[in-house]
Structures are given as C-alpha cells and as structure tokens.
Amino acid sequence: MVNRRISSDLKERALAFWEAGWSRPDICYAFHVSRSSLYRWRSIFEEFGQVTKPPSPLRGRERIISLAALNAAKEVYFHDPSVMLDELAWYLAIHHDIVISISALQAALARAGLTRKMLQTIAVERDEAQRIDFRACIRDPTTFTGTAMEFVTVDESSKDERTLARH
C-alpha cells in the first residue's frame, strides 16, 4: 500500500463498519487500507475520542513581538516613517516591555509584512498636500535649486552582458 493521507471521515466509516460486524479483511479491501491502519485508528480513537491525533501543543518558539506591539510599530511608522529600528526597539522596550535586538526586530517586521516597500507606501500615503508641493517645486525651474549633478542614470539592460537585440 502506498503512503497517502486518509481523511478522518473515511477512518470513522471504517471503524463504524468494524463495530457493525464487518470482517477486517473486507474493510481493508473496501477502503484500500492496511490492517495495521485499522488497529492504529482504533487505538487513537480509544485514547482521544477521535480518529486523528490532536495537534501537538509544541509548535515552535513563541513570537517575541505580540500582535498589539506589531500594531503599535505600524502606528509609529504611520506617524513618522523615518523612525529607525533602534528607535523602534527603544519604543517597544519602554511602552510594551519587549527587549529585542535590532536584527530580530527586522525579521519580525518582515514576517509581519512591514517591509521597506510597505513602509514607503505608508509614507507616500501619509500627506498628499506635501507631495503635491514637492512635485510642483521640482517641476518649476525658478524654485528648483539643483545643478543636475545629483541625478544618476543606471543602464540595467546590459548588466548580464547581453544585448537587447537577439541575433
């Protein structure tokens, strides 16, 4: 027999047929299961009251940052997107009594979906009037003070030593 996942309702039906008086070889033939599976399901049912074992209570280590602390971190970044990780670590230590290293904080934020891209989105959506003023300042040559030395152009088309045209 092949190792496959058997649904709990099929296991319950097989045990019900066994209780109803069916022979074990007939049940094994009808459900395409082994005799040892029947005995294992019965022992699990007698021990736990169901045909599947309950999930293990040990599911890895606990999260350092709770959901409330993650929401607080998101609010901090919403109000001031320029907050650095060490400042956020101090905020969590003072207000939420969580002592966490900067690298663990960065990993926790990334797992929660608070990546740099997400934080930039928060910053962009924060103040639309300020963004409009900034764009108007750049477009207006009388107010834009720059020498054009600040701009850098990067050509990504030849980074892998291929040309754009295929021969």
CYANA upper distance limits for C-alpha pairs under 8 A (distance plus 0.5 A):
  1 MET  CA     32 HIS  CA      8.43
  1 MET  CA     33 VAL  CA      7.79
  1 MET  CA     34 SER  CA      7.74
  6 ILE  CA     10 LEU  CA      7.35
  6 ILE  CA     11 LYS  CA      7.66
  7 SER  CA     11 LYS  CA      7.06
  8 SER  CA     12 GLU  CA      6.65
  8 SER  CA     51 VAL  CA      6.82
  8 SER  CA     52 THR  CA      7.15
  9 ASP  CA     13 ARG  CA      6.66
 10 LEU  CA     14 ALA  CA      6.70
 10 LEU  CA     31 PHE  CA      8.41
 11 LYS  CA     15 LEU  CA      6.81
 11 LYS  CA     38 LEU  CA      8.49
 11 LYS  CA     41 TRP  CA      7.52
 11 LYS  CA     51 VAL  CA      7.01
 12 GLU  CA     16 ALA  CA      6.57
 12 GLU  CA     51 VAL  CA      7.01
 13 ARG  CA     17 PHE  CA      6.67
 14 ALA  CA     18 TRP  CA      6.79
 14 ALA  CA     27 ILE  CA      6.94
 14 ALA  CA     31 PHE  CA      7.84
 14 ALA  CA     38 LEU  CA      8.07
 15 LEU  CA     19 GLU  CA      6.69
 15 LEU  CA     38 LEU  CA      7.75
 15 LEU  CA     41 TRP  CA      8.25
 15 LEU  CA     42 ARG  CA      7.47
 16 ALA  CA     20 ALA  CA      6.59
 17 PHE  CA     21 GLY  CA      6.94
 17 PHE  CA     22 TRP  CA      6.09
 17 PHE  CA     27 ILE  CA      7.77
 18 TRP  CA     22 TRP  CA      5.62
 18 TRP  CA     23 SER  CA      7.22
 18 TRP  CA     24 ARG  CA      7.36
 18 TRP  CA     27 ILE  CA      7.85
 22 TRP  CA     26 ASP  CA      7.26
 22 TRP  CA     27 ILE  CA      7.26
 23 SER  CA     27 ILE  CA      6.91
 24 ARG  CA     28 CYS  CA      6.62
 24 ARG  CA     35 ARG  CA      7.43
 25 PRO  CA     29 TYR  CA      6.57
 25 PRO  CA     35 ARG  CA      7.95
 26 ASP  CA     30 ALA  CA      6.52
 27 ILE  CA     31 PHE  CA      6.49
 27 ILE  CA     32 HIS  CA      8.43
 27 ILE  CA     33 VAL  CA      8.39
 28 CYS  CA     32 HIS  CA      5.87
 28 CYS  CA     33 VAL  CA      5.37
 28 CYS  CA     34 SER  CA      6.22
 28 CYS  CA     35 ARG  CA      6.81
 29 TYR  CA     33 VAL  CA      7.53
 33 VAL  CA     37 SER  CA      7.11
 33 VAL  CA     38 LEU  CA      8.20
 34 SER  CA     38 LEU  CA      7.34
 35 ARG  CA     39 TYR  CA      7.12
 36 SER  CA     40 ARG  CA      6.58
 37 SER  CA     41 TRP  CA      6.53
 38 LEU  CA     42 ARG  CA      6.68
 39 TYR  CA     43 SER  CA      6.74
 40 ARG  CA     44 ILE  CA      6.69
 41 TRP  CA     45 PHE  CA      6.50
 41 TRP  CA     51 VAL  CA      5.98
 41 TRP  CA     52 THR  CA      7.91
 42 ARG  CA     46 GLU  CA      6.60
 42 ARG  CA     51 VAL  CA      7.66
 43 SER  CA     47 GLU  CA      6.64
 44 ILE  CA     48 PHE  CA      6.39
 44 ILE  CA     49 GLY  CA      7.90
 44 ILE  CA     50 GLN  CA      7.39
 44 ILE  CA     51 VAL  CA      6.25
 44 ILE  CA     52 THR  CA      7.16
 44 ILE  CA     53 LYS  CA      7.13
 45 PHE  CA     49 GLY  CA      5.19
 45 PHE  CA     50 GLN  CA      5.13
 45 PHE  CA     51 VAL  CA      5.23
 45 PHE  CA     52 THR  CA      7.87
 46 GLU  CA     50 GLN  CA      8.20
 48 PHE  CA     53 LYS  CA      7.50
 48 PHE  CA     54 PRO  CA      8.32
 64 ILE  CA     98 ILE  CA      8.07
 64 ILE  CA    100 ILE  CA      8.03
 65 ILE  CA     69 ALA  CA      6.45
 65 ILE  CA     70 LEU  CA      7.06
 65 ILE  CA     98 ILE  CA      7.77
 65 ILE  CA    108 ALA  CA      7.74
 66 SER  CA     70 LEU  CA      6.83
 67 LEU  CA     71 ASN  CA      6.68
 68 ALA  CA     72 ALA  CA      6.68
 69 ALA  CA     73 ALA  CA      6.63
 69 ALA  CA     92 LEU  CA      7.60
 69 ALA  CA     96 HIS  CA      7.20
 70 LEU  CA     74 LYS  CA      6.70
 70 LEU  CA    109 LEU  CA      8.09
 70 LEU  CA    112 ALA  CA      8.19
 71 ASN  CA     75 GLU  CA      6.74
 72 ALA  CA     76 VAL  CA      6.71
 73 ALA  CA     77 TYR  CA      6.77
 73 ALA  CA     88 LEU  CA      7.58
 73 ALA  CA     92 LEU  CA      8.43
 74 LYS  CA     78 PHE  CA      6.52
 74 LYS  CA    114 LEU  CA      8.06
 75 GLU  CA     79 HIS  CA      6.74
 76 VAL  CA     80 ASP  CA      6.55
 76 VAL  CA     81 PRO  CA      7.99
 76 VAL  CA     83 VAL  CA      8.22
 76 VAL  CA     88 LEU  CA      8.44
 77 TYR  CA     81 PRO  CA      4.95
 77 TYR  CA     82 SER  CA      7.87
 77 TYR  CA     83 VAL  CA      7.10
 77 TYR  CA    119 LEU  CA      7.41
 77 TYR  CA    122 ILE  CA      8.11
 78 PHE  CA    119 LEU  CA      8.35
 78 PHE  CA    122 ILE  CA      6.46
 78 PHE  CA    123 ALA  CA      7.42
 78 PHE  CA    126 ARG  CA      7.68
 79 HIS  CA    126 ARG  CA      8.39
 80 ASP  CA    123 ALA  CA      8.44
 81 PRO  CA    119 LEU  CA      7.08
 81 PRO  CA    120 GLN  CA      7.99
 81 PRO  CA    122 ILE  CA      7.87
 81 PRO  CA    123 ALA  CA      6.25
 83 VAL  CA     87 GLU  CA      6.85
 83 VAL  CA     88 LEU  CA      7.28
 84 MET  CA     88 LEU  CA      6.87
 85 LEU  CA     89 ALA  CA      6.56
 85 LEU  CA    102 ILE  CA      6.66
 85 LEU  CA    105 LEU  CA      7.91
 85 LEU  CA    106 GLN  CA      7.84
 86 ASP  CA     90 TRP  CA      6.80
 86 ASP  CA    102 ILE  CA      6.71
 87 GLU  CA     91 TYR  CA      6.72
 88 LEU  CA     92 LEU  CA      6.66
 89 ALA  CA     93 ALA  CA      6.62
 89 ALA  CA     99 VAL  CA      7.80
 89 ALA  CA    100 ILE  CA      6.99
 89 ALA  CA    101 SER  CA      7.79
 89 ALA  CA    102 ILE  CA      7.27
 89 ALA  CA    105 LEU  CA      7.75
 90 TRP  CA     94 ILE  CA      6.61
 91 TYR  CA     95 HIS  CA      6.38
 91 TYR  CA     96 HIS  CA      8.14
 92 LEU  CA     96 HIS  CA      5.49
 92 LEU  CA     97 ASP  CA      6.80
 92 LEU  CA     98 ILE  CA      6.01
 92 LEU  CA     99 VAL  CA      7.73
 93 ALA  CA     97 ASP  CA      5.09
 93 ALA  CA     98 ILE  CA      5.13
 93 ALA  CA     99 VAL  CA      5.73
 93 ALA  CA    100 ILE  CA      8.21
 94 ILE  CA     98 ILE  CA      8.22
100 ILE  CA    104 ALA  CA      6.93
100 ILE  CA    105 LEU  CA      6.80
101 SER  CA    105 LEU  CA      6.58
102 ILE  CA    106 GLN  CA      6.64
103 SER  CA    107 ALA  CA      6.75
104 ALA  CA    108 ALA  CA      6.59
105 LEU  CA    109 LEU  CA      6.61
106 GLN  CA    110 ALA  CA      6.63
107 ALA  CA    111 ARG  CA      6.66
108 ALA  CA    112 ALA  CA      6.69
109 LEU  CA    113 GLY  CA      6.75
109 LEU  CA    114 LEU  CA      5.51
109 LEU  CA    115 THR  CA      7.16
110 ALA  CA    114 LEU  CA      5.88
110 ALA  CA    115 THR  CA      5.73
113 GLY  CA    118 MET  CA      7.81
114 LEU  CA    118 MET  CA      6.10
114 LEU  CA    119 LEU  CA      6.89
115 THR  CA    119 LEU  CA      6.71
116 ARG  CA    120 GLN  CA      6.54
117 LYS  CA    121 THR  CA      6.76
118 MET  CA    122 ILE  CA      6.83
119 LEU  CA    123 ALA  CA      6.70
120 GLN  CA    124 VAL  CA      6.57
121 THR  CA    125 GLU  CA      6.66
122 ILE  CA    126 ARG  CA      6.54
123 ALA  CA    127 ASP  CA      8.26
124 VAL  CA    128 GLU  CA      8.09
124 VAL  CA    131 ARG  CA      8.28
127 ASP  CA    131 ARG  CA      7.10
128 GLU  CA    132 ILE  CA      6.78
129 ALA  CA    133 ASP  CA      6.81
130 GLN  CA    134 PHE  CA      6.72
131 ARG  CA    135 ARG  CA      6.70
132 ILE  CA    136 ALA  CA      6.63
133 ASP  CA    137 CYS  CA      6.63
134 PHE  CA    138 ILE  CA      6.87
135 ARG  CA    139 ARG  CA      6.75
136 ALA  CA    140 ASP  CA      6.58
137 CYS  CA    141 PRO  CA      8.40
137 CYS  CA    143 THR  CA      6.34
137 CYS  CA    144 PHE  CA      6.35
138 ILE  CA    143 THR  CA      7.97
138 ILE  CA    144 PHE  CA      5.94
139 ARG  CA    144 PHE  CA      7.90
140 ASP  CA    144 PHE  CA      6.64
141 PRO  CA    145 THR  CA      8.31
146 GLY  CA    150 GLU  CA      8.00
155 ASP  CA    159 LYS  CA      8.21
157 SER  CA    162 ARG  CA      8.17
157 SER  CA    163 THR  CA      7.74
157 SER  CA    164 LEU  CA      7.38
158 SER  CA    162 ARG  CA      6.05
158 SER  CA    163 THR  CA      6.66
158 SER  CA    164 LEU  CA      8.31
